[in-house]
């Protein structure tokens, strides 16, 4: 192995100028492609595109249209009985219909109004400018069909529904359209609150665009600060910053070249790569400065750096990459892309670091005295010498304390909440959540759920018995807890009866009788939601009348309760539409979001277990000792369990953003263990006894471990500045796990070695004095 790294060192030093020049050329090439990367403005689901739940939702959307394109506008201070408001609403409705990207607008101004003309029905707009104010208000109030759709049940608060073109909804122009609608609505109609998937996605996209450059810049500034503290050298600061800049630009270029796009998950990659890349630079630079001070020869110091730190840094990058790559097994396309490109970016960082740092130091002047003094500060040596003595004297109490903390963390883990709500990525006082709260207080049930019932022949849902079944199912579903609104073809049939049989009287809002139905058949054929004045009404039935859809508005009740509610809905369907004659599907955002959360958390646990196994194998190959491998896992598994315990005690739910930290933190935290044990094992094989080996290891690697941990912790704390609760939680909990990993690597790991170190490494040449290695 050493010969490989010796040849690599010789190659890098011999071709330093060519390697730097080649890297600059590649940087220009990849920099160009990094600028070409596009952003995915589609949905932020965490389901795989080949999962049954995703496919079911896509099939329903293809036949009936997508609820993910519906934008809701609530007018909290408006009075629907005010004729002036209805006039202004009609003006805005007409304007909004002309906006690019708007498929249709449905409001109290243009809702379909059925009028009987002789033996037929005519469809007109609900708002008529020629009517008096009182007549217009009366017309609105006499439409039960509009209740909980465009006006609240008590008739006090109006709403509007705007359907965005599905193709347009997946572009960046959706953001401009959403802002345009809000601004114009406020100017024409008055106070407005927006809700619905297009609004949520637009807010996500705007904040990502605003936050990610800020977070990346903060990470760079913090990294520069810690590099200055560590080395007091302009060159030692600038070079790592150039490397991490190349690293994240090359990673973005890979995304563009592979035909992928950045999304809400991969958008954090630049800041993440900055943080991890700086850690590599600190380890390599610290070793070089240490060897140069000892040897006084720049070339020999560089060769020694590559030979000793090269393999350890390679393995640390590999284990970190494994932690990220395990996310490809998460069952989510978005997280899979994140894991794949993050792992590629980590290995790119390693290549850049192991080439550019030695090559640059080879071509430039030797390090200044102040840099060597900062790198080999005696205060740090005394600190770690004292720490070595403390761990030796208190090895058993440290182990007992770790066992106690382990027990407490396991108790906390059992208390971690798993019921996750869809909108918790926004804080309760966030304007987005406030808009949602206004919708919930007025209408409730923002999350859409689709129920599709399919018969075995055409025309099935023209028949009165099935319309009655549909009405019975609708009433049953409306009585279930947390279902606020239900619409179906039965509502349309009742509207037709009201207009044709009852002459518009709201008391006639009912299903027709068997004798009345034939006269309504022609009207029912019109009311398939796609023709003759009903273009702005959601489709409730297919063209053959063999398949019908019920639209449900469900509260954001969390994953566990939502899946229970799904089962209750299925049971209700089977009681009304026997499964031997009808096929039923329950889908929609309420279901896919809940299922993706539970499925993703389960898969992330599996990913963590797999990463743990792979990293254990890598460490066993490195140390060639099963006991030492087991010892190496303890200081890295314990912090993860402790963080899980903290989540339980603080009632922080286990959701995608929080479950994500465990494979990531484990892959990063194990890096310090590898650096520590690689140095320790080398010293033991070269003849040092256990206490002296630990003393020298802490002296040689302690500062690098401390500073890299400070960089990583502060870098992840940068993410707590995000307005997304998920991103902030991920950053804060990952930072906590790395703080705990720092403590376990500098305290628990030495204690374990003091207690069990003699059992797994045999000295290679008798005991040697520690001065030979200082």
Helices and strands as residue ranges (DSSP letters): H 2-14, H 16-35, H 52-64, G 67-69, E 70-74, H 83-97, E 102-106, E 112-117, E 120-125, H 133-141, G 144-146, E 159-164, H 166-169, H 173-188, E 193-195, H 197-231, H 234-257, G 266-268, H 269-295, H 298-325, G 326-329, H 333-363, H 369-375, H 378-393, H 395-413, G 422-425, H 431-442, E 447-454, G 460-462, H 464-478, E 483-487, H 489-500, G 506-508, H 514-526, E 547-554, H 559-576, E 583-587, H 589-623, H 626-649, H 656-685, H 690-718, G 719-721, H 725-743, I 744-748, H 749-756, G 757-759, G 770-773
